[in-house]
Amino acid sequence: MSGFKNNGKMRVARNCPRSYPQVPWMPFLLSPVRYRAEQEQNRITGATDVTPSSKQDTALRGYDCIQSYLRTLDSSPGVYRMLDAESRVLYVGKARNLKNRVSNYARPGNHSPRITRMIQETAAMMFLTTKTETEALLLEQNLIKQLKPRYNVLLRDDKSFPNILVSQSHAFPQIKKHRGAKKETGRYYGPFASAGAVNRTLNQLQRIFLLRNCSDSDFETRTRPCLQYQIKRCSGPCVGLVSEADYAKSVADAEKFLSGRTKGIQEALAAQMSDASAAMEFERAAALRDRIKALTQVQSAQGINPQTVAEGDIIALHIDGGQACVQVFFIRANQNWGNHDYYPRISGDEDRSEVMEAFVGQFYANREPPRAIILSHGLDDPELMADALSEKAGRKVEITVPQRGEKAELVNGALRNARESLARKMSESATQGRLLKGLAQAFDLDAPPTRIEVYDNSHIQGAHAVGAMIVAGPEGFEKNQYRKFNIRGDDLTPGDDFGMMKEVLTRRFKRLLKEDPDRKSGVWPDLLLIDGGAGQVSAVRQIMTELGVDDVPMVGVAKGEDRDAGKEEFHRTGKSVMALRHNDPVLYFIQRMRDEAHRFAIGTHRAKRTKAIGATPLDDVPGVGATRKRALLAHFGSAKAVARANLADLKAVEGVSDNMAQTIYDYFHENG
């Protein structure tokens, strides 16, 4: 996308719903921050705004509103957005010819129920023109991911995938799992479908090639071999048990393995074993035999790997009962590196090509596409998608829908997985629905809750205190909705759980009241679960009453007698303490939610504590980053010694200029 150029065109369209003052355009965006981000996106892609005019027509809806835009549009390619009366984005689409596409919406008839509902709700439209349809496609997918329109097919799970990194910053390279931005120097292999797939591959590499997985700091401080050496998972480079040249050969063989070239490795190991045996180096020969055996086991376990696909993603779609599952298999170096299932949000009346096209566009919006994308169902315009992904990747990307041969067999296997995964998902959803219904009956709620928020705190005698919120609903735990709160209250008594819970709930609902006072966004909870008894519930109820939010049901979950699981007591304002029978599925459901909140709170607390333990006064010195910090600590031995150092000694540190030395000296002496 960086190669796009602005075409310099600016056109004006008339808007339907209401008048706005003469201000720079952004009435339809949810926030100034999002507006600025979108303007930057437009600048990068070369898209131009078609801004609504300041003079507005009377309020129009549906077909009449869409019809009013036609006289302002031409045949340029671009992206259009449909908005409701509250300026919320209903739908984002792209068009080769904006006028033709919009005119289709302006004519009643031949629309699916979903599109008909969308048209009826439309009260305004927005347009962005682009230079080519390829640019429009890329911009459309970015806007869909950013704005999450109600009537678009949405990819809900958007996590990154892990890779294997062979570092290059050390004489004895480390091999490890990596997730996130590829900033560290080294060679990356992936993506893998899950952390489990990476761990299995790393275990295989350690058994076969005896590569280290310890950190550089551990490597430098070892004086004797670690347990990994004892169980034959490492060759012991930290204590000189293998030469740098021999270790480099093992690293090269491991990279060949990750690239799919295993035959030559096995032949080389066999030759080395024969030589060692001839020289009567029987221990070395036995070690080589074990490595060959491990490699053979890996190869036999990988018998299902494709021979005709060196690098590609297999994507299969199955739709049933208004729900969809997409299975993605990752093939790299002729090896199956795992699969992942997705459940995009659909309305049920989309055809398969529409769902597949939306998925492919969003899936690769922030991922590098492979050389081959093999689909179970075709796209409406596969050439356009291939061109867009090729431009994004900087090389050719091929999209195919195979009908026979090994590739078709791979697709059929992925389809079978998608079908089975969707069946399990639907079964789990039905079970979740029954549990939510049982929860409503147990606590006398008006209806089964669609959003349950569970709160917990974690601290050690008040230190590093954090609050945690998890969210559960019809789809189970919604981890992208989890939130953590650093407890800020300086006037809190250390260990004051009541005060911590009050602070967390106050901050949470003040923000809700500010951002969504009308409760239309779907992020207001139907039920609060508080980890605690009557005291916590009373404290939270007081806060909620002060905020004017006294209609959200809340339940305190106390451990009960002997703090045993299964004997929980439930506290509600103005009602007697109650309990559920020991084997009630609803009780198990509540326990799972409470335990998940506790797990999230503990993890957040540990991360905060670990960060605090590693913190030094150098972290706050302007201009001192990780590299200068390491240099200063290596030179002086401690942060305290850096604070006491004179200016001349600071200037002697490698990488610290005279000006930076002065800055460090002034910081500690002016703030001391």
N, C-alpha and C positions, 0 to 999 in steps of 0.2 A: 503493500500500500504506500510505501514511502515514495514510489515513483510517480504518483498521481500529480497532475498539474491542474491548477484552477483554470476553468474555461472563461472566467471573467464575466459570466452572464448573471444578471440579477433581474428577476421578474416579480411582479406583484400580483397576488391573488386576493380576492375578496373573501372575507370570513362571514359566517352566518350568525353566531349566537348572540353576541352582545357587544356593546361599544367598550373600548379601552382608551385610556388617556394617551396623549401623544408622548409616548416614552419608547426607548429602545425595545425592540421586540423580544419578549420572552413570556407572554401570558400563558402559554400552553405547557411550559416546562415545570417540573415539580419544585425546583429550587434553583437559585442563582448558581450554585456550585455545579449542578448538572448542566445548566445552560452554558456555562463557561467551558465545561468539559466537552460538550457537544460542538461548540463553536471551534474548539481546537481540533476536534475530529474532522469537522468540515474543512478546516484549513489544510489539514494533512491530506485528505482524500481529494480535495479539489471540488467538493460539492458546494453548491451555492444555495443560500436560503431563498425560498420564494415567500416573502414575508406577507402576513395579512395587512391589509390597509388599515389606516386609523379610522376610516369611516365605515361603520358596520351596517349591514342590513338588519332588518327585523329578525327576530329569532325564527330560524327555520330548522327543521329536523328531517332526517331520513333522505329520501330521494330528492326532495326539493332543495335541501342544503347542498347535496353533492352536485346537482344540476347547475347550481349557481356558480360553480367553479370552472365549468367547461370553457367559458368565453375567455378566461385568463390563461389557459394552458395551451402549450403547443406540443409538438411531437418529440420533445427532448426525452432522453432516458433519465431516470431518477428514482427517488424513494418518496412514498407518500405515507402520511399518517392520518388515521381517523380518530377523532376525539369526541368524548361525550360532553354533556352540558357543564360538567365540572372540570373540563379540560384534562381529563385523564385519557391516556392513550389507549384506544381500543384495539388497534391493529396497525401493523407496519408491513408494507409491501413494497416490492420494486417493480419497475415497468420498463420495457424497452421504449414504449411510447406512452408518456403520462396521460395525454388527452384520451387516447383510445382506452386505456385501462380504466380511467375514472368514468368514462362514458358507459362502460359495462355495468358499473355500480349504479348509475343514474337511471337505468331501465328496469322496471319491475319484472319479475318472472325469471325462471330458470336459475334461481339461486337456492343453495342448500339452506336448511333451517338455521344453521349457524350464521351464515352470511346475511340472511334476512334479518335476524335479530341484531347483528352488528350494524347494518344499514339503518335500521329503525332507531338505534341509539345515537347515531352520528349527528353531532351538532356543529362540528367544525372539521377542517382538514388542513394539513400542512404539507409542504412539498420541498424537496431538496433535489436540485438537478445535478447530474453528473455528466462527465464527458463520454463515458461508455456504459453499456449495460453491465459489464464486469465490475466496474467501480460501484454501480448501484447495488449489485448482489452483495459485495463485501460490506458496504455501508448498511444495507438492510440487516444483515446478520449481527453486526455490532450493535445496532439500535435495538434489535429484539433482545439481545442479552442484557443491554443496559436498562431498557424500559419495561421489559416483561409484560407485553400487552395481553389483555385477557383473551382475545380471539386468535392469537397466534399459537402454533404448536411450539411448546417450550421444552427445552432440555433442562431438567431440573437439577440433575447431579452434574456438577461442573468442576470436580476436583482434578488436580494434576496427577500425573502418573509418575512412579519412581523410575529411576535409571540406575545402571551400574557405572560407577566412576573409577577409572584407573588413573590415579593421580600421577602427575609428572613433575611435582615440585620437590621430589626427594630422590636420593640415589637408590633407595629401595622402595619402589612405588607401593602405595597402599591401595587396596581394592575395597570398595565400600558402596553402600546404598546411598543414592542422592535423590532428593526431591526438591523442586523449585528452580529458580533461575540458575543457569549454567555459568556461574562466575568463576568457579575454581578451575585452575589450570589442569588439564588432563583430557582423556578421551572418554566420551560418554557412549554407553550402549543401552538402547531401549527404544520406546518405553516398554515397561512391563505392566501387566494388567493390575498387579497388586503387590503389596509389600511382601506377601507370602511367596509369590513367584520369584521375587528378587532374592529373598532369603534362601530359597531352595537352590537357586543358581549359584549364589555365593558359597553355599555349603559344598556344592559339587566342585567349584573352582578350588576351594581350599583343600579338598581331599585329593584332587588330581595334581594341582600345581604348587601346593604348599605356600600360598601367598599370605602375607600378613594382613590383618584387618585392624590392628591396633593404631591408635592415634600417634602422630609424630612425637608428642610429648612423652607418651608412654614408651615409645621406641627408644628415645634418647636416654631414659632413666633406667632401663633394664640392666641388671647385672647378671641375671641367669635366665634360662629359657622359661617361658610361661606355660600355662596348661595347654594352650593350643599346640605347642611343640610336642608336649608329652602325648597328646592324643593323635599325633600325626596330621595336624591341620595347618602346620606352619613349618618352614625350614629353619627358623631361628636366625634370621639376618641380624637381629638386634644385638646378639652376642658373638657375631662373626662365625657362625656355623655354616654359612654358605657365602661364597664369594659374590661380589657385585656382578661379575659377568654371568655366572650361573643363574643368579636370581633374575637378571635381565632376560635370559633365555626363557625362563619359566613365565615371566610376564608376557613375552612375545607369544608364547604358546597359548596362554590364557586368552589373549586378544584374538588369536586365530580361532580358538574355540568359540568365542562370542561372535565371530564373523562367520561361523558355520564350516570352517575348514578343519575337520577333526581327523580325517584319514591320515594325513601326513604326520600328525602329532602321535598317533598310536604307533605308526611304523618307526618313528624316531625313538620313542620310549622302548619299543621292543629291541631295537638295535643296541641301545644303551644297556638294557638288561643282559643281553647276550654278551656284550663286552665285559660287563662287571662280573658275570658268572665265569667267563674264561679267565679273568684275572683273579678269580677266587675271592672277589669282594662280595661275599654272599649277603651281608646285611644290606648293602646298597642294591644288589639285585632283587632282594625281597621287597625293598621299599618301592623299586620301580615296578615290580610285579603287582603290588597293591594299587599303584596308580593306574596301571593298565586295566586292572579289574574294575576300578571305579569308573574309568572312562567307558569301558564296555557296558557297564550297567546303565550309564547315562544314555548311551547310544541306543540300547535296547528299549529303554523307557521312552525314547523319542521316535519310535517307529512310525507314529502317526503324522510326523512332520511332513509338510508338502515338499515335493521336489521341483515343482514348476513355479513356485512363488518364493522368490528370494526376499522380497521386502513388500509387505502389503498389509492392509487391514481388511478383514472379512466382516461385513456388516449385514445382519439379517434382521428383518422386521416381522413381527407377528402381532396382529390385532384381533381382539376378541372381547365381546361385551363392552364396547366403548372404551377399552383400555389398550395400551400398546406397550410392547417390550421390544427393545433393540439390543441385540447381542453383538459385541465387537470383539473379534479375535485378532490378536497382534502377532503377525508373522514377521520375524526379522532373522536374517541369515539362514533362511530355510528352516527355522525353528519356531515352534509355537510357544510364544512367551506369555500365554495366558489369555483370559477373556474377562470381559466386564459387561454387566447388564445395565440397561437404562430403561426408565419408564417415563417417556416424555408425556407432557400434559396435552391431551387432545379432547375434542368435544364428542368425537365418535362418528361424525359424518364426513370427515376428510377421506380422500382416497389415499391409497398407499404411496403413490408417487409424491404427493404433497407432504406427507409425514416424513418420508425418506429424505426428500430434498431439504426440508427444514432441519432435520437432524444432522445431515452431513454438513450443511452450512454452519450451524452453531457449534458442532463438535470440533471443527477445524478452525474456528474463529481465533483461538489463541493457542493452537497446537500446530506443529509442523506436520503436514500431510506426508504419507509415504509415497513411494513411486507408483504403487498400484492400490486402488480402492475397488474392492470386489463386492457387489451389492446383490441382495436377493430380489430387489424390485428396482425398476428403472426410474430415472428422474424425468421430469417434464422437459428439461433442457440439459442433458448431460454434458454437451460440449461447452456450454456457458460455465457450468460448475467446474469442469476440468480446467478451462482457461483461467478462472478466478483462482483456483488452488495452485495452478502452475505459476501464476504471477506472484502469489504469496510465497511459495516455496523457492522461487528462483530456478526451477527446473521443471521438467515435464512430469505431470501427474496424470495417470491413466485411470479412467472410470469404466468398469465393465460389469455386465450382468451375464455371467456364463450360463450356457444351456447344457453343456456336456463336459465330460472330462474331469480331471482332478479338482479344478476350481469349482465346478458345479457340486462335486461331492463335499467340498469344504463349506460351501454355502448351505447345503442341505443339513450338514452337521450343526452349523450355527443356527439354522432355523429350528431344528429340534430343541436345541438349548433354549432358544427364545420362547418356544411354545411351553416348555416345561417350567421355565422361570416365571412366565406370566401366570400359569396355573397356580404355582405356589404363592405368588404375590396376591392373587385374587382370593385364595383361601385365607391368607394372613389378614387381608383387609376385612374379610367377613368376620373373622375372629375378633379383630380389633373393634369392629362395629358392635359386636355383642358385648364386649368388655365396656365400651363407652356407654352403651345402653344400661348395663348393670351398674355402672358408676353413678349414672343419673338417678336410678332407682334407689340406690343405697343412701345417697345424700339429698334426696328430694329435690333434684334439679328439674327445671321446667322441660329441658330437652337434653339429649346426649351432647356433651361438650365437643366442640370442634377444635378448641385450642386450650390446652391445659398448661399452665406455667407452674413449675416446681422450683422453690427457692431453698438454698442452703448456704451456710457460711463455713469457712475454714480458716484456722489460725493456730498458732502455738503461743498460749498465754498472751494473746493479743497482738503478737508480732506477725508482720506480713499478712495481715487480715485481708481476705477477699470474700466477696459474695458471688454466688453463681445462680444462674437461671437456665433451666432447660425447658424445652417445649415438646409436648406430645399431642398427637391428634389422630385423625382417621388413618393417616399413613404411617403411624408409629412415631418414633423419635425424629424430630425435624432439626437436625444438627446445625443446619445453616442459620437457625433462629436462636441458637444458644448465645448467651451473653455473660460476660464476667464484669465484676465491679470491684475496683480497688477501693477499699474502705478509706475514706478521707478524714473522717471525724477526729480532729485533734482533741476534742473535749470528751471523747469516749473513754470510759474506764477500760483498761486492758481486759479482754475476755468478756466484755458486755455483749452477749449474743442478742439481747433485745434491742440495744441501740444499733448494732450492726444491721439487723434485719429491718429496722425502721429506716435507716439511711438508704438501704438498697431499694426498698419499696417506694420511698419518697422520690428518689431519682428516677426510677422506672416510670412511675405514673405521672410525674410532672412532665416528663418528655412525651408520654403518650397524649396528655392533655394539650400540649403545645402543638404537636405534629398532626394529631388526628382527633380533634375535639368532638367531631360528629360520629366517630366510630364507624367509618365506612371502609377502612383499609384492610380489615380482616386481621389486624394484629392485636386487637383487644382480647384478653383472655375470657373464657367462659367459666373457668374455675382456677383458683389458686390453691396449691398444696404447699403448706409451710412445714418445714422440718422442726417440730417442736410441739409443745402442749398448749395449755390454756393461756399461759403468760405470753407466748409468742403471738398467738391469735389475737389476744386483747391489744397488744402493742400495734400489730398491723392494722387492726380494725380502727384504732384511734387515728392512725395516719390516713387511712382511706377516707374516714369521715371528714377529717380536716381538709382533704383535697376535694371533697364533694363526690367521691367515687365510692358510694356505699351500696351499689347494686351488683357488685361482682362477688359471687359466692367464694368462700374460702374455708379450708379445712386444715386443721393442724394434725400432723401425724406424729404421735408420741410412741416411744418404744413399748411402753406398758410395763407390766409386771416382769421383774428380773431382766428387763431390756432384751427379751427374747423375741426373735423374729417369729411372727405368727400370733403374738399377743398384743399387737398394736392397738392403741386407743385413738379415737378420732374426736377432735374437739371442734365445735362450731359455736359461733356467737349466739347466746340465748337458748342453746339447746343442751340437753344432757350428753355426757360422754357416751360414746357408743363404740361397739366393736363388731367385727365381721367374723363369721364362723371360720374355723381354722383352715378348712380346705376350700374356701370360696375363691374362685378364679379372680374375682375383682380384688380380693386382698393381695394375691400374687401380683396382679397388675400394678397396684399401688406400691408394693414393695420394689418392683422393678423400677418404677419412676423415681422413688426416693433414692434407691441405690445408684441410679444413673446420675442424679443431682449430686449425690455425695462424691461419686467418682470424679465428676467434672470439677467440683469445688476443690477436692484434694489435689487433682492434677494442676489446677490453676495456682493453688497455694504453693505447691512444690516448685513450679516454674518461677514464681516470684521470689521464693526464698533462695533458689539456686542463683538467680540473677543478682540478688543482693549480696550473697556470699562472695561472688566474683567481682563485685564492684570495688573500685578504688577512687580516691580523690582525683586521680588523673582523668577519669571519665568526664569531669565537668570543666576541664581546662579547654578553652577555645582553641581549635586547630590541632588538638592532639587526638589522632585517630588510633586505630588498632596497631598500625605499624610503628608509629612513634611511641606508643605506650609500651610495646614489647621492647623497643630499643632502650627506653629509659629504665624499665625494670631490669633488663639484662645488665645495664651499666651500673646501676646503683643498688640493685638487690631488693628494694621495696619502695612503695609509694611514700612512706614516711621519710626515707632517705632522699628521695627526689625533692620533697617539700623543704628539707633542710639544706639542700645543696646551694652553693653559691653560683653566681652567674658564670664564672669561668668554667666550672665543672660542667654546667649544663651545656655550654657551647662545645664541649669536647665530645659530646654524644654524637655518634654517627647518625646523620639524617636530621639533626636539629640545627637549624640555621641560627644566626645571631638574633634575628627578630623573634623567632619562635622561643629561643632561650629566654629572651627578655619577657615575653608574654608569660611563660611558665613561672619565671621568678616573681614577676609582679603579682600573678594570681595568688601564689601561696603567701606572699608577704603582705599584700594588701588585704587579703581575706583571713589572714592568720590572726 
